[in-house]
Amino acid sequence: MKKLNIFKAYIANQGFTWYNSIALQATIWEN
């Protein structure tokens, strides 16, 4: 069960990083 939680946290972190990079690129394009 603990391993599953770690996996979920890893996926959530990857998704957040991906979203951040998209938002950053959008900001760069706007400027």
N, C-alpha and C positions, 0 to 999 in steps of 0.2 A: 504493500500500500504506500509506504514511504517513497519507494522508487517511482511510483506513478506520479506522486505529488512533485517530485524533483523534475520529472519529465515535463509535466504540465507547466511548471515554473519556467523551464528552459524554453518551451514553445512560446509562452507568453512573452518572455524576454526577447526572443527572436522577432516576434511580431511587432513588439514595441520599437525595436531597433529599426526594422524595415519601415515602419510608419514614420519614424523620426527622419530617416534619410529621405523619404519621399517629401515630407514637409519641408525639409531643409532645401531640397532641390527646387521645390515650388517657390520658396522664398528667394532663392538665388535668381530664378527666372523672372520674378516680379521686379527685382531691382536693376 
